Structure formats: structure tokens, C-alpha cells
Amino acid sequence: MKQAVILGGGTAGTMMANHLNKKLDEKSWQLTVVDETNNHYYQPGFLFLPFGKYSEKDVMKKREKFLPKTIAYILAKIEKISPEKNEVYLSGGKVLTYDLLIIATGNDIAPELVKGIDNGWRENIFDFYTFDGAVSLRNKLKTFKGGKMVVHMTEMPIKCPVAPIEFALLADEFFHKQGIRDQVEIEYVTPLPKAFPKPSFAEKVHELYEQKNIRLVTGFALAEIDGTNNQMVGKDGSRLDYDLLVTVPPNKGSEVIARSGMGNARNYVAADPHTLQAKNYDNIFVVGDASDIPTSKAGSTAHFSAEILAENIEHWVNGKPMTAAFDGHANCYIESGFNKALLIDFNYDHDPMPGTFPLPKVGPFKLMEETTINHLGKMAFKQIYWRMLLKGIPMPTVPPNMKQSGKQMPDLQEK
Ligand SMILES: Cc1cc2nc3c(=O)[nH]c(=O)nc-3n(C[C@H](O)[C@H](O)[C@H](O)COP(=O)(O)OP(=O)(O)OC[C@H]3O[C@@H](n4cnc5c(N)ncnc54)[C@H](O)[C@@H]3O)c2cc1C
């Protein structure tokens, strides 16, 4: 029996398990998933937890419910991978041998990389990128009566780079509804030259922030946090005050990647951007946030690329060329408050652009525009995630690679 092992049972790992369970011949292949916890988090919901829009049970479910019953599911910490020996070492001493390895160990915040962050952490400095962080921020917001809230991201790449932008917009709505918006100053601080890495969409964010009186500070490279004076200190010595700091610390891939000597400085594994095959190992593929491919680290990217990867692995196990090529497709709803949202859809070659999605002219979603239908799409996504995407059920009319139809492509006639 040949062994296919998936490391990590989060968004990408669970999708791959469901795809491969259908694609691999069960008489010849044993499929195994390893994760260290049995809690699966719907991370996009972490945005809504601090504002009381979602509760714990909206965002956390038992992982085993979403994995195929017929595969082996091991609850253990992955200690190390030996790509030379085709072995994976687990906590408790178990060793797995593989013929095919899929790395889907994701990434996480690394607050320990920020000097001074401990002085105020979870008192007046919070993250919302973890379940615990989002829950403790919710408790803080219940008692926050006014002052300066800074929403900050430290560096790229982070997962879902629109999430901190959305957080500032939802904070505007939240404080309005609390009746204290005039007592809260909201500031968005980024090291980037604009609010968002893709210039076409950054302009939209700038307009929204101006309308909603959210101050934008660009080009701020954080050196350390001075928690005694409630200030962020820039590398150029400049200082920014906060009363409440909501920060996205640097993100990095799982430590197992570093322990195995397989990653870059932030523990991301080098992979071919189109086939997701690890650059140095023919029988290893990397999917989701764990890889270094140059697109957004997002659940949508995990979902689209998992569909392509499953098709390629079906060819690969049969000794055929991998003909499917991922184009870097990412699709993000941006919740902007008061039941409105925007939507962007882009890939390696095309930045976000106006148009309709997923159907030309019909939509119903509008790209780069703030609409109520887009907001309904964002809210519907939770159920689509739990009921369809994790189980590997494709979304009708949304193929894995970006559709050009419906988009006002600068270099193409509308199709
Ligand atoms: C606040 C927030 C909002 C977001 N909003 C959106 C959004 O609106 N749209 C969107 O598309 N994406 C969004 N995302 C991003 C999206 O959630 C991630 O990109 C996606 O979950 C990545 O999937 P993954 O499988 O690569 O990683 P994960 O889902 O994080 O899974 C990685 C798994 O690997 C396991 N693992 C790691 N190391 C080990 C080890 N050593 N041993 C055992 N197990 C291990 C972990 O336990 C985990 O279960 C958001 C993320 C956040 C934090």
C-alpha cells in the first residue's frame, strides 16, 4: 500500500483530504492527515468575534467532522520531516513513511518577534488573528469607553491582508452603535506606501477611510513597542501613541518547517507557483499559507489551489505530466460596516479591477464596489465554508483559476 500523508488539517489540508479521498484509488493508497488539535477554526470569523457579531460556536468545530471517515486521522504534533528519508516524526515517537507528502501546516502570528509587545499584551495590545486574541479583544471592547485605537499591521506577508483594513471599518460601525464614535479616534498604521499592496484597490480603501474619518498612516516601519508610554516606535525613531493597539504581528510558517530545514526566513516552503510542487522535492507538494507562492495567503487561495493540486496529483500518481496550472487566484470580500462590503478578485497577472462576479453583467456581486449584496455574500460564506468548501465540493460558476469574463480588463474586450 502506498502512503499519502497530509500535514495539517486546517483549511487547505481538509480540502485536500476530501479531494484526494475521491481521486486516489483506495486499494493502492492509504491517506493520512495529521494535526495537533481537533479544533478546526473558521479564521475569517475571527474578524467578527471582537464585535460580538459571531460567537465561539460560529468559528470553531471539531475537525473530525470534516475529514473523510475512511482515512487515517492522527492527532499529534509533527516534530520533524525528513525529506531525504521520506519520513515524518510525530510526538509520542510515531514515524510515518510516505510516498507522497502534502504540507498544509499554514502560518500563524509571531508576537515574539516584536520587541516590547509583552508590556501590555492582552491588556491594551491585542491581536484578532487567533481565537484567544479575538475573544479577549471582544472582552476589552465591551469596556472601552474612548481614546485612540490604532489598527496596525507589522509587515507583509500576512494572511488575509484585507482583514486589518476591515477591522478598522468595523470598529467605526461598532463605536457608532455604542454611541461613542466621537470619543474614539481610529488610526490605521501600515509599513506599506498605501493601505493595501495592490494599488488599484488601495485607492478604494483610502476613499472609504476618508469618508469614515479613519486616519491613515503609511510607511511606518515598527522597531519596537514602548508599552510604558503606550507608543509604537518606528525604525526612524518616530513615535505613534495608542490607547488601544490592535496589531497584526509578523506572520510565519509552522516551526516544524524550520526544524526540518525546509523553509525560508519566515518558515515558508519554496514551491512552484503553478504546480505547488516543492522546489527541491519531487514527491512533496505545498498548499495554503505554508508555501512561498506570490499570492495572497487566504482561504480562497487555499480552496482554488487545492482543486488544481488534486487534479495534478491524480496525474502525478499515474506517472503522467501535471498539466493543470494554478494562476494565483484570490477572492476576498471586504466588510466595510453598516451591512456593506466590497469584493476583489485577482491573480498573479491581474490586479483587482471593477466588474461583476461571478457572472458577467448579472453578478450578483460587484467588484471593487461597496454593496449590500457583497455583504450578504461575505456573511453567507461561513455556511459555504463549513458545508461545501471544506468537503471539496466545488462552487458552481466559480472555477479555480480567475475568470476574465465580467471584468473590466484594461487589456481585453469584456467577454
Ligand atoms: C482574522 C482573519 C481573517 C481572515 N479572513 C479571510 C477571508 O475573509 N477570506 C479568506 O479567503 N481568507 C481569510 N483568512 C485567511 C485564511 O483563514 C487562511 O489563509 C487559511 O485558513 C489558510 O489555510 P491553511 O490550511 O494553509 O492553514 P490553517 O487553516 O491555519 O491550518 C494549518 C493547520 O496546520 C496545523 N499545524 C501546524 N503546525 C503543526 C504541527 N507542528 N503539528 C501538527 N499540526 C500542525 C495547525 O494546527 C492547523 O490546523 C483570514 C485569516 C484570519 C486570521
The ligand as an ORCA input file, in Angstrom:
! r2SCAN-3c Opt
* xyz 0 1
  C      -8.650     37.294     11.025
  C      -8.562     36.514      9.760
  C      -9.470     36.767      8.746
  C      -9.389     36.053      7.564
  N     -10.311     36.313      6.577
  C     -10.251     35.646      5.416
  C     -11.218     35.892      4.392
  O     -12.134     36.705      4.555
  N     -11.092     35.202      3.237
  C     -10.102     34.296      3.032
  O     -10.039     33.701      1.954
  N      -9.173     34.020      3.988
  C      -9.236     34.668      5.173
  N      -8.320     34.390      6.162
  C      -7.171     33.508      5.870
  C      -7.499     32.032      5.959
  O      -8.176     31.714      7.144
  C      -6.186     31.242      5.865
  O      -5.473     31.709      4.747
  C      -6.456     29.759      5.703
  O      -7.057     29.245      6.849
  C      -5.133     29.027      5.417
  O      -5.338     27.649      5.439
  P      -4.129     26.644      5.755
  O      -4.709     25.292      5.672
  O      -2.959     26.997      4.942
  O      -3.736     26.973      7.261
  P      -4.598     26.696      8.572
  O      -6.055     26.668      8.251
  O      -4.123     27.677      9.580
  O      -4.190     25.215      9.004
  C      -2.901     24.831      9.392
  C      -3.028     23.602     10.279
  O      -1.729     23.034     10.486
  C      -1.657     22.583     11.825
  N      -0.242     22.522     12.215
  C       0.717     23.455     12.013
  N       1.885     23.046     12.520
  C       1.655     21.832     13.077
  C       2.486     20.894     13.783
  N       3.782     21.117     14.002
  N       1.919     19.742     14.188
  C       0.602     19.482     13.963
  N      -0.219     20.319     13.306
  C       0.308     21.489     12.877
  C      -2.464     23.620     12.606
  O      -2.914     23.080     13.850
  C      -3.602     23.932     11.661
  O      -4.748     23.150     11.907
  C      -8.394     35.061      7.383
  C      -7.495     34.788      8.421
  C      -7.580     35.497      9.595
  C      -6.612     35.188     10.716
*
